[in-house]
Amino acid sequence: MNKTYLQYLKEPLYQNRKGHFNAISKHQLLVELKLDIDSKDNILNFSYQCVIEELSPLFEFMGDFLIGKKISDVKHFGHHVFEQYWSNDKDFKSKQFPFFDLPSYLLKDAIDDFVGGSHSSYPEDDELICRCFGVHKSEARYRIKNGAKLDLSSFMSMTMAGAGCGECVPAWESIFSSTHRYQGKPNADWILKIQAQLRKNYSENDFSIISFQAGHLKIKSQKLSLKDIESKISENIKITLL
């Protein structure tokens, strides 16, 4: 059974947890995150220190979520994961969290520290846009594909993109500009709507949306035919099955 926001607040398990930790990230707000990662990139243990009470349940949930997973499976962890988990939790929804997603930022920083820098955990051809906080272009693509309804402000708060020197802000503005819309709606909205239509009939493991640009959907599936996909999507768009 899912734990509520208040249950995590009242029953801390990972705060100041003892153990051997080889990946550590600290923030000037007296917040610290620690991971124990083995030689096969499995997360074995988790600990944190936090003086911001409303963030404690987020770190507690993060501990439950992370342990047992590989770092490659969680490098895109973000606030959208909390929102999906507590989508109907009134206590979570009533909280006013800091502008940027501190737990997710510290997780990313600790993983980057373990692998020797953000360049090690991303494809070589992925563009690094925010050099201050190591945010790649793929961060936006991934979050859109996985259900995060993004605008520029929410993306920057999730990832800290643009919060350093600010030189990358124009690049992010371009990515989230009107060129990333179709028929007046953001591409992210199109992807979310198409995903919802397909998931009514198929498992999310049956298909993977690769991209949506200028009314052209690229989707990958080994189980579904083009006819299967077209029959479930009501929008008049071009579909390419990969």
C-alpha distance (Angstrom), angle and dihedral (degrees) to the residues before:
residue distance angle dihedral
M1 . . .
N2 3.78 . .
K3 3.78 116.8 .
T4 3.78 116.5 -126.6
Y5 3.78 123.6 -125.8
L6 3.82 90.6 -105.6
Q7 3.81 93.1 48.7
Y8 3.79 90.0 57.0
L9 3.80 89.2 47.1
K10 3.82 93.6 52.4
E11 3.81 97.9 39.7
P12 3.82 108.6 46.5
L13 3.79 113.3 -175.5
Y14 3.79 105.7 165.3
Q15 3.79 103.2 39.1
N16 3.83 109.2 118.6
R17 3.80 89.3 -11.2
K18 3.79 113.4 177.6
G19 3.78 124.1 -123.2
H20 3.78 146.2 93.7
F21 3.78 110.3 -58.6
N22 3.80 123.2 -174.7
A23 3.81 99.3 176.2
I24 3.80 117.3 58.1
S25 3.80 133.2 170.3
K26 3.81 124.7 -174.2
H27 3.78 132.1 -169.0
Q28 3.79 129.4 -160.1
L29 3.84 90.1 -118.8
L30 3.83 88.2 75.0
V31 3.79 92.0 -100.1
E32 3.80 121.5 135.7
L33 3.82 133.8 -178.5
K34 3.81 124.7 -165.4
L35 3.80 131.5 -170.6
D36 3.79 132.8 -172.1
I37 3.81 106.9 -149.3
D38 3.80 122.9 179.6
S39 3.81 129.0 -143.3
K40 3.82 91.0 -88.7
D41 3.84 92.2 55.3
N42 3.81 94.1 -106.4
I43 3.81 116.6 146.7
L44 3.81 106.4 -126.8
N45 3.79 103.8 170.4
F46 3.80 141.4 10.6
S47 3.78 135.8 -160.7
Y48 3.79 137.7 167.6
Q49 3.80 144.6 -179.8
C50 3.79 118.4 -148.6
V51 3.80 133.6 168.7
I52 3.83 92.9 -173.4
E53 3.80 103.9 89.9
E54 3.81 97.9 -159.8
L55 3.81 90.1 57.0
S56 3.81 95.0 53.8
P57 3.84 95.5 83.7
L58 3.81 89.0 50.2
F59 3.79 91.0 55.9
E60 3.82 90.8 44.4
F61 3.80 91.8 52.7
M62 3.81 88.9 45.4
G63 3.80 90.4 57.0
D64 3.81 92.0 53.5
F65 3.79 90.8 45.4
L66 3.82 97.9 47.4
I67 3.78 106.2 42.8
G68 3.80 110.8 97.9
K69 3.80 95.3 19.0
K70 3.79 129.8 107.5
I71 3.79 118.1 -113.6
S72 3.82 90.2 -120.1
D73 3.82 87.9 62.4
V74 3.81 95.2 54.3
K75 3.81 105.7 34.8
H76 3.82 90.2 104.7
F77 3.81 94.0 49.3
G78 3.80 109.3 142.3
H79 3.79 146.0 155.8
H80 3.81 89.6 -77.3
V81 3.83 87.7 72.4
F82 3.82 90.7 59.1
E83 3.81 90.5 45.8
Q84 3.81 92.2 52.2
Y85 3.82 93.6 46.3
W86 3.82 94.2 47.8
S87 3.80 97.2 31.9
N88 3.83 91.0 135.2
D89 3.81 99.2 31.6
K90 3.82 109.4 116.2
D91 3.81 94.0 -165.9
F92 3.80 92.0 55.1
K93 3.79 92.7 45.6
S94 3.81 92.2 50.2
K95 3.81 94.0 58.0
Q96 3.80 123.3 100.3
F97 3.79 104.6 -142.7
P98 3.82 124.7 -164.5
F99 3.81 115.5 -83.3
F100 3.79 94.7 -101.6
D101 3.79 127.5 46.4
L102 3.80 99.6 -107.8
P103 3.86 98.7 179.1
S104 3.81 92.4 52.2
Y105 3.80 92.3 44.0
L106 3.81 92.0 52.4
L107 3.80 90.9 47.7
K108 3.79 91.7 52.9
D109 3.80 91.3 45.9
A110 3.81 92.2 50.9
I111 3.80 92.3 48.9
D112 3.80 91.5 47.7
D113 3.80 89.0 50.5
F114 3.80 91.1 51.7
V115 3.81 95.8 48.8
G116 3.80 92.1 43.2
G117 3.80 100.4 -104.8
S118 3.76 138.9 -18.2
H119 3.80 92.5 -84.7
S120 3.80 90.1 70.5
S121 3.79 96.0 60.5
Y122 3.81 98.9 47.4
P123 3.81 133.0 65.8
E124 3.79 114.3 -90.2
D125 3.82 92.4 -118.5
D126 3.82 94.3 51.5
E127 3.79 110.6 111.0
L128 3.82 116.5 -121.1
I129 3.81 103.7 -144.5
C130 3.82 104.6 167.5
R131 3.79 107.2 47.3
C132 3.80 94.5 176.7
F133 3.81 93.4 63.4
G134 3.81 101.3 17.3
V135 3.81 97.7 -114.7
H136 3.80 115.7 164.2
K137 3.78 129.6 -157.4
S138 3.80 88.8 -112.9
E139 3.83 89.7 66.4
A140 3.82 90.1 72.5
R141 3.82 93.4 43.5
Y142 3.80 92.6 49.2
R143 3.80 95.8 48.2
I144 3.80 92.2 48.5
K145 3.81 91.7 49.6
N146 3.79 91.8 49.0
G147 3.76 99.4 53.2
A148 3.79 105.6 -85.7
K149 3.81 108.5 138.7
L150 3.78 97.1 -146.4
D151 3.75 139.0 -164.6
L152 3.79 123.1 170.5
S153 3.81 95.1 -97.1
S154 3.82 95.3 51.2
F155 3.80 91.9 45.3
M156 3.81 91.9 52.0
S157 3.80 91.1 48.6
M158 3.83 90.7 51.2
T159 3.78 97.1 48.5
M160 3.85 107.4 21.0
A161 3.81 87.4 -122.2
G162 3.79 109.3 165.0
A163 3.80 94.1 10.4
G164 3.81 94.4 111.3
C165 3.80 122.5 54.1
G166 3.81 91.7 -16.9
E167 3.80 95.7 -134.7
C168 3.81 91.9 122.4
V169 3.81 95.4 54.0
P170 3.84 94.3 93.6
A171 3.82 89.4 53.0
W172 3.81 91.5 52.6
E173 3.81 90.4 45.5
S174 3.79 88.3 54.9
I175 3.81 92.0 50.3
F176 3.81 91.4 51.9
S177 3.80 95.0 39.7
S178 3.81 129.1 112.8
T179 3.81 90.1 -83.7
H180 3.79 85.6 75.8
R181 3.80 93.3 60.3
Y182 3.78 134.8 87.8
Q183 3.80 124.1 -157.7
G184 3.80 89.0 -9.5
K185 3.83 96.3 -54.2
P186 3.83 126.4 103.8
N187 3.78 115.1 -104.6
A188 3.81 87.0 -120.7
D189 3.82 90.2 62.9
W190 3.81 91.0 50.6
I191 3.80 91.6 50.9
L192 3.80 92.8 48.4
K193 3.81 92.1 49.3
I194 3.81 93.2 47.6
Q195 3.81 91.2 47.5
A196 3.80 90.5 51.8
Q197 3.80 92.0 51.1
L198 3.80 93.5 49.6
R199 3.81 94.4 44.3
K200 3.80 90.5 59.0
N201 3.80 87.8 70.2
Y202 3.80 107.2 17.8
S203 3.78 138.3 44.3
E204 3.79 116.6 -106.1
N205 3.81 85.8 -119.2
D206 3.82 90.0 62.9
F207 3.81 94.7 69.3
S208 3.78 144.4 16.0
I209 3.80 124.7 -154.3
I210 3.80 108.1 -136.4
S211 3.81 100.6 -176.8
F212 3.80 146.6 -28.8
Q213 3.80 118.3 -149.9
A214 3.82 130.9 158.0
G215 3.81 92.6 -13.6
H216 3.81 93.7 -48.8
L217 3.80 116.9 122.2
K218 3.80 119.5 -161.9
I219 3.78 113.1 -164.8
K220 3.79 133.2 173.5
S221 3.80 124.6 -146.6
Q222 3.78 137.6 151.2
K223 3.81 93.7 -171.0
L224 3.81 104.7 43.3
S225 3.79 130.1 65.8
L226 3.79 124.2 -139.9
K227 3.80 87.8 -107.8
D228 3.81 90.9 54.4
I229 3.79 91.0 53.4
E230 3.80 96.6 43.3
S231 3.81 91.4 50.8
K232 3.82 91.9 59.6
I233 3.82 99.6 44.0
S234 3.79 114.5 80.6
E235 3.82 96.9 -170.6
N236 3.81 120.8 96.5
I237 3.80 98.8 -120.4
K238 3.78 137.7 132.8
I239 3.82 113.2 -101.0
T240 3.78 126.7 -162.3
L241 3.80 118.0 -170.1
L242 3.79 113.0 -150.8
